[in-house]
Every structure is written in C-alpha cells, then in structure tokens.
Amino acid sequence: MKILAVVVGALLIIIGLVMIVAGAAAGSKTTPAFPDSGPGALFGGLVGGLIMFVYGVFVAIFLYAYAEWMYVFMDIEENTRMTNEMLLGRK
C-alpha cells in the first residue's frame, strides 16, 4: 500500500507538471490553426495543473496513512492476543 501511495502520488504530480507546461506552451502564442490558444489556455493549464498537483499530494498522503492504519490494527490485534494468552496462563 505504501508503494502504491508513492507510485500514484508521483504519477499524479508528474501529470500535474505536464499540464502546467502544456498550458504554458499553448498560451505562448495564438495561431490560426489553434484559435483557442492564448491567455485562456495558459490560465486553464496552470489552474488544472496546480489542481492535479495538489490532488496528487493528497492522494499520496491518504494512501500512505491508510497503510499505516493497517499496521496500527495489526499491532492492536497482536497486543490483544498476547494479553489474552497472558491472562489465561498459556505462556
């Protein structure tokens, strides 16, 4: 789960950076072939890229936290089992 968190987070962050660069490239000049490029494309690329970048950070943090919760639950189970065995005199 931790590996998945790092991989997904890295991919989403890279996609966000690519969106920022693509928006900057599309906003650099207006041509007849691409009439929608210009300041609007620059703004859209920057905003979309920043949103994807922030989303990637949050996804990575939440997936990593989920993996840590799995360890917490496993430790609780182990401690409960050891306490039960100690109280029953099995050890």
PDB file of N, CA, C and O in Angstrom:
ATOM      1  N   MET A   1       0.827  -1.183   0.000  1.00  0.00           N
ATOM      2  CA  MET A   1       0.000   0.000   0.000  1.00  0.00           C
ATOM      3  C   MET A   1       0.878   1.256   0.000  1.00  0.00           C
ATOM      4  O   MET A   1       0.558   2.260  -0.637  1.00  0.00           O
ATOM      5  N   LYS A   2       1.988   1.170   0.729  1.00  0.00           N
ATOM      6  CA  LYS A   2       2.890   2.324   0.746  1.00  0.00           C
ATOM      7  C   LYS A   2       3.530   2.535  -0.624  1.00  0.00           C
ATOM      8  O   LYS A   2       3.720   3.670  -1.063  1.00  0.00           O
ATOM      9  N   ILE A   3       3.859   1.440  -1.289  1.00  0.00           N
ATOM     10  CA  ILE A   3       4.436   1.545  -2.626  1.00  0.00           C
ATOM     11  C   ILE A   3       3.418   2.136  -3.585  1.00  0.00           C
ATOM     12  O   ILE A   3       3.758   2.981  -4.413  1.00  0.00           O
ATOM     13  N   LEU A   4       2.165   1.694  -3.477  1.00  0.00           N
ATOM     14  CA  LEU A   4       1.098   2.245  -4.309  1.00  0.00           C
ATOM     15  C   LEU A   4       0.940   3.737  -4.059  1.00  0.00           C
ATOM     16  O   LEU A   4       0.731   4.503  -5.000  1.00  0.00           O
ATOM     17  N   ALA A   5       1.037   4.158  -2.804  1.00  0.00           N
ATOM     18  CA  ALA A   5       0.918   5.573  -2.468  1.00  0.00           C
ATOM     19  C   ALA A   5       2.006   6.392  -3.155  1.00  0.00           C
ATOM     20  O   ALA A   5       1.732   7.459  -3.705  1.00  0.00           O
ATOM     21  N   VAL A   6       3.219   5.899  -3.124  1.00  0.00           N
ATOM     22  CA  VAL A   6       4.333   6.636  -3.738  1.00  0.00           C
ATOM     23  C   VAL A   6       4.191   6.665  -5.257  1.00  0.00           C
ATOM     24  O   VAL A   6       4.406   7.704  -5.880  1.00  0.00           O
ATOM     25  N   VAL A   7       3.829   5.527  -5.857  1.00  0.00           N
ATOM     26  CA  VAL A   7       3.715   5.461  -7.320  1.00  0.00           C
ATOM     27  C   VAL A   7       2.575   6.345  -7.819  1.00  0.00           C
ATOM     28  O   VAL A   7       2.762   7.133  -8.746  1.00  0.00           O
ATOM     29  N   VAL A   8       1.399   6.221  -7.213  1.00  0.00           N
ATOM     30  CA  VAL A   8       0.247   7.017  -7.645  1.00  0.00           C
ATOM     31  C   VAL A   8       0.505   8.500  -7.400  1.00  0.00           C
ATOM     32  O   VAL A   8       0.201   9.329  -8.257  1.00  0.00           O
ATOM     33  N   GLY A   9       1.057   8.839  -6.250  1.00  0.00           N
ATOM     34  CA  GLY A   9       1.367  10.236  -5.966  1.00  0.00           C
ATOM     35  C   GLY A   9       2.360  10.809  -6.960  1.00  0.00           C
ATOM     36  O   GLY A   9       2.182  11.927  -7.445  1.00  0.00           O
ATOM     37  N   ALA A  10       3.401  10.056  -7.267  1.00  0.00           N
ATOM     38  CA  ALA A  10       4.406  10.531  -8.222  1.00  0.00           C
ATOM     39  C   ALA A  10       3.807  10.709  -9.612  1.00  0.00           C
ATOM     40  O   ALA A  10       4.088  11.697 -10.291  1.00  0.00           O
ATOM     41  N   LEU A  11       2.978   9.750 -10.039  1.00  0.00           N
ATOM     42  CA  LEU A  11       2.358   9.878 -11.359  1.00  0.00           C
ATOM     43  C   LEU A  11       1.437  11.086 -11.441  1.00  0.00           C
ATOM     44  O   LEU A  11       1.465  11.820 -12.429  1.00  0.00           O
ATOM     45  N   LEU A  12       0.624  11.300 -10.419  1.00  0.00           N
ATOM     46  CA  LEU A  12      -0.285  12.440 -10.443  1.00  0.00           C
ATOM     47  C   LEU A  12       0.469  13.765 -10.383  1.00  0.00           C
ATOM     48  O   LEU A  12       0.052  14.739 -11.009  1.00  0.00           O
ATOM     49  N   ILE A  13       1.561  13.814  -9.649  1.00  0.00           N
ATOM     50  CA  ILE A  13       2.367  15.029  -9.589  1.00  0.00           C
ATOM     51  C   ILE A  13       3.031  15.291 -10.942  1.00  0.00           C
ATOM     52  O   ILE A  13       3.084  16.434 -11.396  1.00  0.00           O
ATOM     53  N   ILE A  14       3.533  14.246 -11.580  1.00  0.00           N
ATOM     54  CA  ILE A  14       4.140  14.403 -12.907  1.00  0.00           C
ATOM     55  C   ILE A  14       3.089  14.857 -13.915  1.00  0.00           C
ATOM     56  O   ILE A  14       3.360  15.730 -14.739  1.00  0.00           O
ATOM     57  N   ILE A  15       1.890  14.273 -13.858  1.00  0.00           N
ATOM     58  CA  ILE A  15       0.816  14.687 -14.767  1.00  0.00           C
ATOM     59  C   ILE A  15       0.463  16.157 -14.539  1.00  0.00           C
ATOM     60  O   ILE A  15       0.226  16.896 -15.496  1.00  0.00           O
ATOM     61  N   GLY A  16       0.427  16.578 -13.286  1.00  0.00           N
ATOM     62  CA  GLY A  16       0.160  17.985 -12.993  1.00  0.00           C
ATOM     63  C   GLY A  16       1.222  18.904 -13.569  1.00  0.00           C
ATOM     64  O   GLY A  16       0.901  19.958 -14.117  1.00  0.00           O
ATOM     65  N   LEU A  17       2.473  18.517 -13.450  1.00  0.00           N
ATOM     66  CA  LEU A  17       3.554  19.337 -14.015  1.00  0.00           C
ATOM     67  C   LEU A  17       3.487  19.377 -15.537  1.00  0.00           C
ATOM     68  O   LEU A  17       3.759  20.411 -16.146  1.00  0.00           O
ATOM     69  N   VAL A  18       3.121  18.242 -16.156  1.00  0.00           N
ATOM     70  CA  VAL A  18       2.980  18.210 -17.618  1.00  0.00           C
ATOM     71  C   VAL A  18       1.832  19.122 -18.045  1.00  0.00           C
ATOM     72  O   VAL A  18       1.933  19.810 -19.061  1.00  0.00           O
ATOM     73  N   MET A  19       0.745  19.132 -17.280  1.00  0.00           N
ATOM     74  CA  MET A  19      -0.377  20.014 -17.605  1.00  0.00           C
ATOM     75  C   MET A  19       0.025  21.479 -17.510  1.00  0.00           C
ATOM     76  O   MET A  19      -0.397  22.294 -18.331  1.00  0.00           O
ATOM     77  N   ILE A  20       0.833  21.817 -16.523  1.00  0.00           N
ATOM     78  CA  ILE A  20       1.300  23.199 -16.384  1.00  0.00           C
ATOM     79  C   ILE A  20       2.160  23.590 -17.577  1.00  0.00           C
ATOM     80  O   ILE A  20       1.997  24.676 -18.134  1.00  0.00           O
ATOM     81  N   VAL A  21       3.069  22.716 -17.967  1.00  0.00           N
ATOM     82  CA  VAL A  21       3.946  23.001 -19.108  1.00  0.00           C
ATOM     83  C   VAL A  21       3.135  23.080 -20.399  1.00  0.00           C
ATOM     84  O   VAL A  21       3.376  23.950 -21.236  1.00  0.00           O
ATOM     85  N   ALA A  22       2.163  22.162 -20.561  1.00  0.00           N
ATOM     86  CA  ALA A  22       1.333  22.187 -21.773  1.00  0.00           C
ATOM     87  C   ALA A  22       0.497  23.463 -21.839  1.00  0.00           C
ATOM     88  O   ALA A  22       0.332  24.045 -22.911  1.00  0.00           O
ATOM     89  N   GLY A  23      -0.025  23.894 -20.701  1.00  0.00           N
ATOM     90  CA  GLY A  23      -0.781  25.144 -20.681  1.00  0.00           C
ATOM     91  C   GLY A  23       0.090  26.333 -21.004  1.00  0.00           C
ATOM     92  O   GLY A  23      -0.337  27.242 -21.714  1.00  0.00           O
ATOM     93  N   ALA A  24       1.318  26.340 -20.488  1.00  0.00           N
ATOM     94  CA  ALA A  24       2.239  27.434 -20.793  1.00  0.00           C
ATOM     95  C   ALA A  24       2.623  27.434 -22.267  1.00  0.00           C
ATOM     96  O   ALA A  24       2.754  28.493 -22.880  1.00  0.00           O
ATOM     97  N   ALA A  25       2.803  26.243 -22.831  1.00  0.00           N
ATOM     98  CA  ALA A  25       3.153  26.163 -24.250  1.00  0.00           C
ATOM     99  C   ALA A  25       1.976  26.588 -25.125  1.00  0.00           C
ATOM    100  O   ALA A  25       2.161  27.276 -26.129  1.00  0.00           O
ATOM    101  N   ALA A  26       0.769  26.177 -24.743  1.00  0.00           N
ATOM    102  CA  ALA A  26      -0.408  26.546 -25.538  1.00  0.00           C
ATOM    103  C   ALA A  26      -0.720  28.028 -25.392  1.00  0.00           C
ATOM    104  O   ALA A  26      -1.264  28.637 -26.314  1.00  0.00           O
ATOM    105  N   GLY A  27      -0.388  28.610 -24.265  1.00  0.00           N
ATOM    106  CA  GLY A  27      -0.679  30.022 -24.055  1.00  0.00           C
ATOM    107  C   GLY A  27       0.385  30.951 -24.573  1.00  0.00           C
ATOM    108  O   GLY A  27       0.223  32.169 -24.501  1.00  0.00           O
ATOM    109  N   SER A  28       1.469  30.416 -25.094  1.00  0.00           N
ATOM    110  CA  SER A  28       2.570  31.278 -25.526  1.00  0.00           C
ATOM    111  C   SER A  28       2.245  32.068 -26.786  1.00  0.00           C
ATOM    112  O   SER A  28       2.725  33.190 -26.951  1.00  0.00           O
ATOM    113  N   LYS A  29       1.428  31.494 -27.685  1.00  0.00           N
ATOM    114  CA  LYS A  29       1.084  32.244 -28.898  1.00  0.00           C
ATOM    115  C   LYS A  29      -0.229  31.717 -29.463  1.00  0.00           C
ATOM    116  O   LYS A  29      -0.610  30.570 -29.232  1.00  0.00           O
ATOM    117  N   THR A  30      -0.896  32.565 -30.192  1.00  0.00           N
ATOM    118  CA  THR A  30      -2.141  32.211 -30.858  1.00  0.00           C
ATOM    119  C   THR A  30      -1.862  32.044 -32.346  1.00  0.00           C
ATOM    120  O   THR A  30      -1.245  32.908 -32.968  1.00  0.00           O
ATOM    121  N   THR A  31      -2.313  30.944 -32.910  1.00  0.00           N
ATOM    122  CA  THR A  31      -2.136  30.704 -34.337  1.00  0.00           C
ATOM    123  C   THR A  31      -3.504  30.446 -34.958  1.00  0.00           C
ATOM    124  O   THR A  31      -4.449  30.088 -34.254  1.00  0.00           O
ATOM    125  N   PRO A  32      -3.613  30.626 -36.260  1.00  0.00           N
ATOM    126  CA  PRO A  32      -4.897  30.327 -36.913  1.00  0.00           C
ATOM    127  C   PRO A  32      -5.288  28.850 -36.794  1.00  0.00           C
ATOM    128  O   PRO A  32      -6.475  28.523 -36.774  1.00  0.00           O
ATOM    129  N   ALA A  33      -4.310  27.973 -36.716  1.00  0.00           N
ATOM    130  CA  ALA A  33      -4.600  26.549 -36.597  1.00  0.00           C
ATOM    131  C   ALA A  33      -5.188  26.214 -35.229  1.00  0.00           C
ATOM    132  O   ALA A  33      -5.991  25.289 -35.108  1.00  0.00           O
ATOM    133  N   PHE A  34      -4.792  26.964 -34.200  1.00  0.00           N
ATOM    134  CA  PHE A  34      -5.284  26.743 -32.840  1.00  0.00           C
ATOM    135  C   PHE A  34      -5.845  28.052 -32.290  1.00  0.00           C
ATOM    136  O   PHE A  34      -5.169  28.740 -31.526  1.00  0.00           O
ATOM    137  N   PRO A  35      -7.061  28.399 -32.667  1.00  0.00           N
ATOM    138  CA  PRO A  35      -7.600  29.691 -32.218  1.00  0.00           C
ATOM    139  C   PRO A  35      -7.928  29.731 -30.728  1.00  0.00           C
ATOM    140  O   PRO A  35      -8.081  30.819 -30.172  1.00  0.00           O
ATOM    141  N   ASP A  36      -8.037  28.601 -30.079  1.00  0.00           N
ATOM    142  CA  ASP A  36      -8.365  28.588 -28.649  1.00  0.00           C
ATOM    143  C   ASP A  36      -7.152  28.779 -27.759  1.00  0.00           C
ATOM    144  O   ASP A  36      -7.290  28.897 -26.542  1.00  0.00           O
ATOM    145  N   SER A  37      -5.970  28.812 -28.347  1.00  0.00           N
ATOM    146  CA  SER A  37      -4.779  29.007 -27.520  1.00  0.00           C
ATOM    147  C   SER A  37      -4.650  30.489 -27.184  1.00  0.00           C
ATOM    148  O   SER A  37      -5.299  31.340 -27.791  1.00  0.00           O
ATOM    149  N   GLY A  38      -3.814  30.772 -26.222  1.00  0.00           N
ATOM    150  CA  GLY A  38      -3.644  32.153 -25.783  1.00  0.00           C
ATOM    151  C   GLY A  38      -3.725  32.232 -24.278  1.00  0.00           C
ATOM    152  O   GLY A  38      -3.440  31.245 -23.601  1.00  0.00           O
ATOM    153  N   PRO A  39      -4.101  33.363 -23.735  1.00  0.00           N
ATOM    154  CA  PRO A  39      -4.145  33.531 -22.279  1.00  0.00           C
ATOM    155  C   PRO A  39      -5.097  32.570 -21.582  1.00  0.00           C
ATOM    156  O   PRO A  39      -4.832  32.124 -20.466  1.00  0.00           O
ATOM    157  N   GLY A  40      -6.212  32.251 -22.247  1.00  0.00           N
ATOM    158  CA  GLY A  40      -7.154  31.306 -21.642  1.00  0.00           C
ATOM    159  C   GLY A  40      -6.547  29.926 -21.484  1.00  0.00           C
ATOM    160  O   GLY A  40      -6.756  29.272 -20.461  1.00  0.00           O
ATOM    161  N   ALA A  41      -5.801  29.472 -22.477  1.00  0.00           N
ATOM    162  CA  ALA A  41      -5.142  28.172 -22.407  1.00  0.00           C
ATOM    163  C   ALA A  41      -4.046  28.187 -21.340  1.00  0.00           C
ATOM    164  O   ALA A  41      -3.849  27.201 -20.630  1.00  0.00           O
ATOM    165  N   LEU A  42      -3.343  29.302 -21.236  1.00  0.00           N
ATOM    166  CA  LEU A  42      -2.313  29.425 -20.202  1.00  0.00           C
ATOM    167  C   LEU A  42      -2.939  29.318 -18.820  1.00  0.00           C
ATOM    168  O   LEU A  42      -2.463  28.564 -17.971  1.00  0.00           O
ATOM    169  N   PHE A  43      -4.003  30.072 -18.598  1.00  0.00           N
ATOM    170  CA  PHE A  43      -4.678  30.051 -17.299  1.00  0.00           C
ATOM    171  C   PHE A  43      -5.265  28.668 -17.005  1.00  0.00           C
ATOM    172  O   PHE A  43      -5.131  28.154 -15.894  1.00  0.00           O
ATOM    173  N   GLY A  44      -5.911  28.077 -17.998  1.00  0.00           N
ATOM    174  CA  GLY A  44      -6.500  26.755 -17.818  1.00  0.00           C
ATOM    175  C   GLY A  44      -5.452  25.695 -17.527  1.00  0.00           C
ATOM    176  O   GLY A  44      -5.663  24.833 -16.674  1.00  0.00           O
ATOM    177  N   GLY A  45      -4.349  25.747 -18.209  1.00  0.00           N
ATOM    178  CA  GLY A  45      -3.274  24.781 -17.972  1.00  0.00           C
ATOM    179  C   GLY A  45      -2.653  24.945 -16.602  1.00  0.00           C
ATOM    180  O   GLY A  45      -2.362  23.962 -15.920  1.00  0.00           O
ATOM    181  N   LEU A  46      -2.447  26.201 -16.195  1.00  0.00           N
ATOM    182  CA  LEU A  46      -1.858  26.448 -14.879  1.00  0.00           C
ATOM    183  C   LEU A  46      -2.799  26.015 -13.756  1.00  0.00           C
ATOM    184  O   LEU A  46      -2.380  25.352 -12.808  1.00  0.00           O
ATOM    185  N   VAL A  47      -4.066  26.391 -13.868  1.00  0.00           N
ATOM    186  CA  VAL A  47      -5.019  26.028 -12.818  1.00  0.00           C
ATOM    187  C   VAL A  47      -5.236  24.521 -12.778  1.00  0.00           C
ATOM    188  O   VAL A  47      -5.226  23.919 -11.705  1.00  0.00           O
ATOM    189  N   GLY A  48      -5.432  23.910 -13.946  1.00  0.00           N
ATOM    190  CA  GLY A  48      -5.623  22.460 -13.999  1.00  0.00           C
ATOM    191  C   GLY A  48      -4.404  21.706 -13.487  1.00  0.00           C
ATOM    192  O   GLY A  48      -4.537  20.714 -12.771  1.00  0.00           O
ATOM    193  N   GLY A  49      -3.235  22.171 -13.848  1.00  0.00           N
ATOM    194  CA  GLY A  49      -2.006  21.534 -13.384  1.00  0.00           C
ATOM    195  C   GLY A  49      -1.807  21.669 -11.885  1.00  0.00           C
ATOM    196  O   GLY A  49      -1.391  20.718 -11.221  1.00  0.00           O
ATOM    197  N   LEU A  50      -2.101  22.847 -11.350  1.00  0.00           N
ATOM    198  CA  LEU A  50      -1.973  23.045  -9.902  1.00  0.00           C
ATOM    199  C   LEU A  50      -2.975  22.190  -9.130  1.00  0.00           C
ATOM    200  O   LEU A  50      -2.649  21.631  -8.083  1.00  0.00           O
ATOM    201  N   ILE A  51      -4.204  22.091  -9.658  1.00  0.00           N
ATOM    202  CA  ILE A  51      -5.200  21.239  -9.003  1.00  0.00           C
ATOM    203  C   ILE A  51      -4.750  19.788  -9.028  1.00  0.00           C
ATOM    204  O   ILE A  51      -4.869  19.088  -8.022  1.00  0.00           O
ATOM    205  N   MET A  52      -4.235  19.324 -10.160  1.00  0.00           N
ATOM    206  CA  MET A  52      -3.765  17.941 -10.260  1.00  0.00           C
ATOM    207  C   MET A  52      -2.565  17.717  -9.338  1.00  0.00           C
ATOM    208  O   MET A  52      -2.444  16.653  -8.731  1.00  0.00           O
ATOM    209  N   PHE A  53      -1.689  18.699  -9.230  1.00  0.00           N
ATOM    210  CA  PHE A  53      -0.523  18.595  -8.359  1.00  0.00           C
ATOM    211  C   PHE A  53      -0.953  18.448  -6.900  1.00  0.00           C
ATOM    212  O   PHE A  53      -0.462  17.570  -6.191  1.00  0.00           O
ATOM    213  N   VAL A  54      -1.867  19.306  -6.455  1.00  0.00           N
ATOM    214  CA  VAL A  54      -2.363  19.250  -5.071  1.00  0.00           C
ATOM    215  C   VAL A  54      -3.119  17.950  -4.832  1.00  0.00           C
ATOM    216  O   VAL A  54      -2.973  17.332  -3.777  1.00  0.00           O
ATOM    217  N   TYR A  55      -3.929  17.528  -5.807  1.00  0.00           N
ATOM    218  CA  TYR A  55      -4.660  16.266  -5.702  1.00  0.00           C
ATOM    219  C   TYR A  55      -3.691  15.095  -5.551  1.00  0.00           C
ATOM    220  O   TYR A  55      -3.932  14.197  -4.744  1.00  0.00           O
ATOM    221  N   GLY A  56      -2.609  15.092  -6.309  1.00  0.00           N
ATOM    222  CA  GLY A  56      -1.618  14.028  -6.213  1.00  0.00           C
ATOM    223  C   GLY A  56      -0.974  13.966  -4.838  1.00  0.00           C
ATOM    224  O   GLY A  56      -0.738  12.881  -4.308  1.00  0.00           O
ATOM    225  N   VAL A  57      -0.692  15.121  -4.264  1.00  0.00           N
ATOM    226  CA  VAL A  57      -0.111  15.156  -2.918  1.00  0.00           C
ATOM    227  C   VAL A  57      -1.094  14.581  -1.903  1.00  0.00           C
ATOM    228  O   VAL A  57      -0.712  13.773  -1.057  1.00  0.00           O
ATOM    229  N   PHE A  58      -2.363  14.997  -1.984  1.00  0.00           N
ATOM    230  CA  PHE A  58      -3.365  14.497  -1.045  1.00  0.00           C
ATOM    231  C   PHE A  58      -3.594  12.997  -1.201  1.00  0.00           C
ATOM    232  O   PHE A  58      -3.711  12.285  -0.204  1.00  0.00           O
ATOM    233  N   VAL A  59      -3.660  12.514  -2.426  1.00  0.00           N
ATOM    234  CA  VAL A  59      -3.870  11.081  -2.650  1.00  0.00           C
ATOM    235  C   VAL A  59      -2.707  10.291  -2.065  1.00  0.00           C
ATOM    236  O   VAL A  59      -2.923   9.271  -1.409  1.00  0.00           O
ATOM    237  N   ALA A  60      -1.497  10.739  -2.288  1.00  0.00           N
ATOM    238  CA  ALA A  60      -0.330  10.037  -1.757  1.00  0.00           C
ATOM    239  C   ALA A  60      -0.348  10.023  -0.228  1.00  0.00           C
ATOM    240  O   ALA A  60      -0.056   8.996   0.385  1.00  0.00           O
ATOM    241  N   ILE A  61      -0.687  11.146   0.386  1.00  0.00           N
ATOM    242  CA  ILE A  61      -0.728  11.218   1.850  1.00  0.00           C
ATOM    243  C   ILE A  61      -1.803  10.297   2.412  1.00  0.00           C
ATOM    244  O   ILE A  61      -1.557   9.579   3.381  1.00  0.00           O
ATOM    245  N   PHE A  62      -3.002  10.309   1.809  1.00  0.00           N
ATOM    246  CA  PHE A  62      -4.085   9.483   2.328  1.00  0.00           C
ATOM    247  C   PHE A  62      -3.822   7.992   2.122  1.00  0.00           C
ATOM    248  O   PHE A  62      -4.143   7.187   2.996  1.00  0.00           O
ATOM    249  N   LEU A  63      -3.245   7.609   0.986  1.00  0.00           N
ATOM    250  CA  LEU A  63      -2.918   6.199   0.782  1.00  0.00           C
ATOM    251  C   LEU A  63      -1.835   5.748   1.755  1.00  0.00           C
ATOM    252  O   LEU A  63      -1.897   4.633   2.274  1.00  0.00           O
ATOM    253  N   TYR A  64      -0.863   6.585   2.004  1.00  0.00           N
ATOM    254  CA  TYR A  64       0.190   6.234   2.952  1.00  0.00           C
ATOM    255  C   TYR A  64      -0.374   6.128   4.368  1.00  0.00           C
ATOM    256  O   TYR A  64       0.007   5.235   5.125  1.00  0.00           O
ATOM    257  N   ALA A  65      -1.275   7.032   4.721  1.00  0.00           N
ATOM    258  CA  ALA A  65      -1.908   6.975   6.039  1.00  0.00           C
ATOM    259  C   ALA A  65      -2.750   5.718   6.177  1.00  0.00           C
ATOM    260  O   ALA A  65      -2.783   5.116   7.250  1.00  0.00           O
ATOM    261  N   TYR A  66      -3.432   5.312   5.113  1.00  0.00           N
ATOM    262  CA  TYR A  66      -4.216   4.085   5.138  1.00  0.00           C
ATOM    263  C   TYR A  66      -3.315   2.877   5.398  1.00  0.00           C
ATOM    264  O   TYR A  66      -3.683   1.975   6.151  1.00  0.00           O
ATOM    265  N   ALA A  67      -2.151   2.862   4.783  1.00  0.00           N
ATOM    266  CA  ALA A  67      -1.208   1.769   5.013  1.00  0.00           C
ATOM    267  C   ALA A  67      -0.736   1.756   6.467  1.00  0.00           C
ATOM    268  O   ALA A  67      -0.572   0.685   7.052  1.00  0.00           O
ATOM    269  N   GLU A  68      -0.521   2.908   7.043  1.00  0.00           N
ATOM    270  CA  GLU A  68      -0.112   2.978   8.445  1.00  0.00           C
ATOM    271  C   GLU A  68      -1.223   2.505   9.373  1.00  0.00           C
ATOM    272  O   GLU A  68      -0.947   1.881  10.397  1.00  0.00           O
ATOM    273  N   TRP A  69      -2.489   2.797   9.024  1.00  0.00           N
ATOM    274  CA  TRP A  69      -3.609   2.312   9.842  1.00  0.00           C
ATOM    275  C   TRP A  69      -3.657   0.793   9.853  1.00  0.00           C
ATOM    276  O   TRP A  69      -4.031   0.193  10.861  1.00  0.00           O
ATOM    277  N   MET A  70      -3.282   0.167   8.746  1.00  0.00           N
ATOM    278  CA  MET A  70      -3.235  -1.300   8.725  1.00  0.00           C
ATOM    279  C   MET A  70      -2.244  -1.808   9.772  1.00  0.00           C
ATOM    280  O   MET A  70      -2.525  -2.782  10.470  1.00  0.00           O
ATOM    281  N   TYR A  71      -1.104  -1.162   9.883  1.00  0.00           N
ATOM    282  CA  TYR A  71      -0.126  -1.546  10.907  1.00  0.00           C
ATOM    283  C   TYR A  71      -0.677  -1.325  12.309  1.00  0.00           C
ATOM    284  O   TYR A  71      -0.435  -2.136  13.203  1.00  0.00           O
ATOM    285  N   VAL A  72      -1.407  -0.247  12.509  1.00  0.00           N
ATOM    286  CA  VAL A  72      -1.994   0.019  13.820  1.00  0.00           C
ATOM    287  C   VAL A  72      -2.957  -1.094  14.206  1.00  0.00           C
ATOM    288  O   VAL A  72      -2.904  -1.596  15.328  1.00  0.00           O
ATOM    289  N   PHE A  73      -3.838  -1.485  13.284  1.00  0.00           N
ATOM    290  CA  PHE A  73      -4.797  -2.547  13.592  1.00  0.00           C
ATOM    291  C   PHE A  73      -4.107  -3.892  13.830  1.00  0.00           C
ATOM    292  O   PHE A  73      -4.542  -4.668  14.680  1.00  0.00           O
ATOM    293  N   MET A  74      -3.040  -4.167  13.089  1.00  0.00           N
ATOM    294  CA  MET A  74      -2.304  -5.417  13.318  1.00  0.00           C
ATOM    295  C   MET A  74      -1.622  -5.396  14.681  1.00  0.00           C
ATOM    296  O   MET A  74      -1.590  -6.418  15.366  1.00  0.00           O
ATOM    297  N   ASP A  75      -1.080  -4.261  15.084  1.00  0.00           N
ATOM    298  CA  ASP A  75      -0.451  -4.162  16.408  1.00  0.00           C
ATOM    299  C   ASP A  75      -1.478  -4.292  17.524  1.00  0.00           C
ATOM    300  O   ASP A  75      -1.199  -4.913  18.549  1.00  0.00           O
ATOM    301  N   ILE A  76      -2.669  -3.710  17.338  1.00  0.00           N
ATOM    302  CA  ILE A  76      -3.728  -3.845  18.340  1.00  0.00           C
ATOM    303  C   ILE A  76      -4.119  -5.316  18.487  1.00  0.00           C
ATOM    304  O   ILE A  76      -4.298  -5.811  19.600  1.00  0.00           O
ATOM    305  N   GLU A  77      -4.248  -6.003  17.363  1.00  0.00           N
ATOM    306  CA  GLU A  77      -4.605  -7.433  17.417  1.00  0.00           C
ATOM    307  C   GLU A  77      -3.530  -8.229  18.129  1.00  0.00           C
ATOM    308  O   GLU A  77      -3.849  -9.089  18.950  1.00  0.00           O
ATOM    309  N   GLU A  78      -2.281  -7.968  17.841  1.00  0.00           N
ATOM    310  CA  GLU A  78      -1.186  -8.713  18.467  1.00  0.00           C
ATOM    311  C   GLU A  78      -1.149  -8.459  19.969  1.00  0.00           C
ATOM    312  O   GLU A  78      -0.978  -9.392  20.754  1.00  0.00           O
ATOM    313  N   ASN A  79      -1.306  -7.216  20.366  1.00  0.00           N
ATOM    314  CA  ASN A  79      -1.284  -6.900  21.799  1.00  0.00           C
ATOM    315  C   ASN A  79      -2.481  -7.514  22.522  1.00  0.00           C
ATOM    316  O   ASN A  79      -2.350  -7.993  23.648  1.00  0.00           O
ATOM    317  N   THR A  80      -3.635  -7.500  21.883  1.00  0.00           N
ATOM    318  CA  THR A  80      -4.826  -8.103  22.487  1.00  0.00           C
ATOM    319  C   THR A  80      -4.646  -9.605  22.638  1.00  0.00           C
ATOM    320  O   THR A  80      -5.004 -10.169  23.672  1.00  0.00           O
ATOM    321  N   ARG A  81      -4.101 -10.255  21.634  1.00  0.00           N
ATOM    322  CA  ARG A  81      -3.865 -11.701  21.695  1.00  0.00           C
ATOM    323  C   ARG A  81      -2.862 -12.045  22.788  1.00  0.00           C
ATOM    324  O   ARG A  81      -3.066 -13.000  23.538  1.00  0.00           O
ATOM    325  N   MET A  82      -1.780 -11.274  22.885  1.00  0.00           N
ATOM    326  CA  MET A  82      -0.776 -11.549  23.920  1.00  0.00           C
ATOM    327  C   MET A  82      -1.363 -11.326  25.319  1.00  0.00           C
ATOM    328  O   MET A  82      -1.062 -12.086  26.240  1.00  0.00           O
ATOM    329  N   THR A  83      -2.181 -10.309  25.486  1.00  0.00           N
ATOM    330  CA  THR A  83      -2.811 -10.058  26.776  1.00  0.00           C
ATOM    331  C   THR A  83      -3.760 -11.189  27.143  1.00  0.00           C
ATOM    332  O   THR A  83      -3.796 -11.626  28.293  1.00  0.00           O
ATOM    333  N   ASN A  84      -4.528 -11.664  26.166  1.00  0.00           N
ATOM    334  CA  ASN A  84      -5.445 -12.767  26.400  1.00  0.00           C
ATOM    335  C   ASN A  84      -4.690 -14.025  26.800  1.00  0.00           C
ATOM    336  O   ASN A  84      -5.095 -14.716  27.735  1.00  0.00           O
ATOM    337  N   GLU A  85      -3.617 -14.329  26.120  1.00  0.00           N
ATOM    338  CA  GLU A  85      -2.826 -15.532  26.444  1.00  0.00           C
ATOM    339  C   GLU A  85      -2.187 -15.402  27.808  1.00  0.00           C
ATOM    340  O   GLU A  85      -2.103 -16.386  28.542  1.00  0.00           O
ATOM    341  N   MET A  86      -1.733 -14.211  28.168  1.00  0.00           N
ATOM    342  CA  MET A  86      -1.131 -13.993  29.474  1.00  0.00           C
ATOM    343  C   MET A  86      -2.161 -14.166  30.586  1.00  0.00           C
ATOM    344  O   MET A  86      -1.871 -14.770  31.619  1.00  0.00           O
ATOM    345  N   LEU A  87      -3.358 -13.636  30.372  1.00  0.00           N
ATOM    346  CA  LEU A  87      -4.396 -13.733  31.391  1.00  0.00           C
ATOM    347  C   LEU A  87      -4.906 -15.159  31.554  1.00  0.00           C
ATOM    348  O   LEU A  87      -5.319 -15.551  32.646  1.00  0.00           O
ATOM    349  N   LEU A  88      -4.880 -15.927  30.485  1.00  0.00           N
ATOM    350  CA  LEU A  88      -5.325 -17.331  30.569  1.00  0.00           C
ATOM    351  C   LEU A  88      -4.213 -18.265  31.060  1.00  0.00           C
ATOM    352  O   LEU A  88      -4.460 -19.449  31.289  1.00  0.00           O
ATOM    353  N   GLY A  89      -3.026 -17.756  31.218  1.00  0.00           N
ATOM    354  CA  GLY A  89      -1.910 -18.555  31.726  1.00  0.00           C
ATOM    355  C   GLY A  89      -1.327 -19.506  30.703  1.00  0.00           C
ATOM    356  O   GLY A  89      -0.776 -20.542  31.076  1.00  0.00           O
ATOM    357  N   ARG A  90      -1.430 -19.193  29.449  1.00  0.00           N
ATOM    358  CA  ARG A  90      -0.905 -20.069  28.394  1.00  0.00           C
ATOM    359  C   ARG A  90       0.591 -19.920  28.218  1.00  0.00           C
ATOM    360  O   ARG A  90       1.232 -20.813  27.665  1.00  0.00           O
ATOM    361  N   LYS A  91       1.161 -18.825  28.668  1.00  0.00           N
ATOM    362  CA  LYS A  91       2.594 -18.623  28.449  1.00  0.00           C
ATOM    363  C   LYS A  91       3.370 -18.870  29.681  1.00  0.00           C
ATOM    364  O   LYS A  91       4.595 -18.745  29.675  1.00  0.00           O
TER     365      LYS A  91
END
